[in-house]
Amino acid sequence: MRAVRAALASALVLGTIVSGLGTASAQTETSAVRPAAWGQCAAGELANLPASVTPEEKARLSCAVQEVPVDHSRPRGEKTGIAMMKRPANDPARKIGTIFLNPGGPGGSGYVRGAVAKNYFQPAVLDRFDIVGFDPRGVARSAPLRCFRTQEEAEAVAQGWYELPITKEEIASSLRQSKVYTDYCKINAGPLLNHMSTEAVARDLDVLREAVGDKQLNFVGFSYGTLLGSTYANIFPHRTRAMVIDGNVDPRLRLTNGTEYDRQRAQGFEIALDAMLKRCDAVGAAKCAFAGNARQKFENIKAALRKNGPVAVPGEPAPVSLATVTGRVAGDLYSVARINTLVPWLQKVHVALNPAEASAAALSVQSAVDVPEPANNNGRWDVDALPDTPYTADDSYYAVNCTDKPFARTNRFWEQTANKWEKESPTFGRYQAASDLMTCPTWPTRHPDRWIGPWNRHTKNPIVVVGNYYDPATQYLFSQRMAKQLGNARLISVDSFGHCILGRSAATDAAVAAYLVDLVAPVDGSVFQPNVQPFA
């Protein structure tokens, strides 16, 4: 789903890339991996950490840049740098190893995730493991892949590229601007463009494992990170110690049929929305401001905005459009906290469209607090940049997805497909179609080398697959499929809303801690509860 991404103004290109040809297949040469050279983190990086990271915790952090081959089939060829930040184990004398984290995306920056590891893991895990977050190749601090040289170029391409194209004119304009975007990528992205597959990142991860001195990998991946983890486990099953993957993709479908995968992804958002609206009505207006035939009210909002255009809503900086509502709902379904701020906002939109129903209480509902979009959403560009500013975001989302996910090499039939998806998934079908399905057909990488299986290689210890029942971005069915496709897996489920769950379910966190520390895998089929449900 599209979401406005704040420009990574402080991003630093760590490592250089020079032209390197070839494919990211299994290594054909041998190369020694240099140990990670940990040192003091930049003061600016530490200053930008969340307030929850104490000065004492900051003082213990260390950072490094690890060289990896641009092309893993040529390990002696050109190199690029992977930026890492490490939170050391609380009890180094009893340290088991290192846990690597990936937050999703693709294109999500994982650099600071180790610093905030207490948000995800119980003390038993923090005591026994170093926790390392890293920016994958082409992301943020790791030689970011950029399709533009200036912010003005990015803004020019964004103009006329609609998040929810409906009319013939909007569709034609969006397809045109999407093609311009991929043309810019072909010109500016550089040689890394041909080596952005998840397989390449998995091979980078193996270099990082060796660089920290671990014989086997410990890994926790969220959302897209579940694809990275499952890819690693199938390329290097004998090097996999413990792996937890939370909010899972369907790897086989994603890597063989991008169109069908995205179609089913839209259905996941519909399932989550429907469950949220039903729960809103069940708890009543005292706990959910949008209660009172919430589904019908929501459909009425969509119909009115589609027919009459945007509406002014008190407290909103701009009129609210159908695209605004769709994007806001898609993003807020990612967490319970955001769902709780979404429903009063929807009620405000409803009241703005139906002023006769307004009451003093309804008009006094405050605007929901803006929450940054999660890393699992692909980004657009900062449209408020000043003139003559360099482009500081990156375009790794499409670089990875358009490499991994196969699509037809034409978007001539985009409108017919979007119309079909909209009938099946009335809120999110067209919205989902406006992402990869629109852009990847013209992506400049023509014959990407990517891992497409097998997915069933046996690891000594089971991989723990975690799935929420009402996960919007990676529907629960995907976690079930992931567990079945892997050669040795345990599926644990959480009766929860939101995308991913670690850190938000005490029972799940305890099961994961026992697994990571003692290799005691949870019972397959276990069902846990979250700490908080919507409208509680």
C-alpha positions, 0 to 999 in steps of 0.5 A: 500500500502506498504511504507518504514516507518521510525523506531520510535526510540523515541517511549516509551512503556507507560503502560504494558500488562500482559496476559489477555484472553477473547473477546472484547465484550460489558462490562460485569462488571462495572468499574470506569474510572479515570480522565485523569491525564494531566501533562507536556509533555516530552521535547523530544516529544515537541522538535520533533514537527513540526516547525509550532508549536510555542514555545507559543503553545508548552507551552500550551500542556499537556500529559497523559497516560490513562489506558484501559482494554486489554480485554473490556469484563474483565474491571477489568483485565489487563490494557494497556496505551493510550498515549494522547497529548492535545491542550487546547481550546483558550477560555476555558470559552466558551469550548464546550468539547474535539475533539478526532482525529484519522489520519488513518492507521490503525497504524497511530500515532495520538499523535501530531495531537492535537498540529497541529490542526490549520492545519485542523480546523478554529479558531472557532473550536480551540477556543471552543474545547480542541483537543486531539491526541492519539496513539491507542492501539498497536501503537507507544507510546501506548504499541506498538505491535511488531513482532520482538525483533531486527532490524536484525530479521525484515531485515531478514524477509524483504529480499525476500518479494517483494512489487510487486511480478511478477515471480514465484520465487518472488511470492513463496519467498514473500509468504514464507517470509510473513508466516515467518513474521506472525510466528514471530508475533505469538511468539513475539506480546504478548496478545495484539495480540488478542485484536487489533480490531477496536471495541476494539479501539472504546471502548478505545475511550469511556474510553478516552471520560469519562476520559476527562469529556465529556458526549458525544464524538466529533470526527474527523477521517481520512481514517481508522479513519472513520471506528473507528468513524462509529464503535463508533457511532454504538456501542454508538449512544447515546454518539455521539455528533458530528462526522466528517469522512473524506476519508471514507472506506466502513465499511460493505464491509471491515468487511465482505469481505476483499478480495473484499474490497481490490480489490475495493481499487485498483480500487480507485487508478486507478481512481485517476491515470487516472484523474491525467494523463488526467488533465496533458495532459489538462493543457499541458507541461508548467504546467505538465512536463509529458504532451503529451499523458501522459497515453501512456507514463506511460504505456510505462514506465511500459512495459519497466521496466517490460520487461527489468528491472530497469533503471538508472535515473539521481539523483536517488540513485538506479535504478528505477524499476517497483515496484519503479514507482508503489509505488511512484505513489501510495504514491504521489497520496495522495496529490496535492503537491506530485502530482506536484513533481511526474510528473517531476520525471515521465518525468525523468524516461521517458527520461531515457528510451528514451534517443533519446528524451532527451533535455537540458530542459528535462535533467535539470528537478530536482529530486522530493523532497522526502516526507514521506509516509502518515500514511494511508499506511502500513509500512515495516521496516527500512532496514538501521539500524545498527547491534544489534539495537532493533526493534523500529517500530510496527506492528499494521497495520497488527494486526488491518487489519488482525483482522478486515478484513476476508480473506480465511485462505489460500493464495494458490490461491494468484497468480490467484487472483493477476493476475485477479486484475492486469487485472482489475487494471493494475497499482495497482491490483497486488500491492494491492494484495501483502499486506493484501491478502498475509499476513492475511491468516496466521495471528495467530489470528484465531477467532477475536472478531470484530464489523461487524454491524449494521451500521445504528443506529441513532445518534441525530446529523447527522454524516458528511461524507466527500469524495473527487472525486479522493481520491486514497486510499478510493475511492469516492464510499466508502464515498457514501456507508458510508453515506447510511449505517449510520443511520443519515448522511450528505454527502459532496463532494469535487472536489479534488485530494488527500486522505482526505481534511480537511485543504485543502478546505476553504469551507469544513473547514467552513462547518465543523466548523459550524457543530462542534461548533453549530451543524449546519449540512451541506446540504446533497449533497453539493459539495465544491472546494479545495484550490488548484488543481494539476498543478495550 
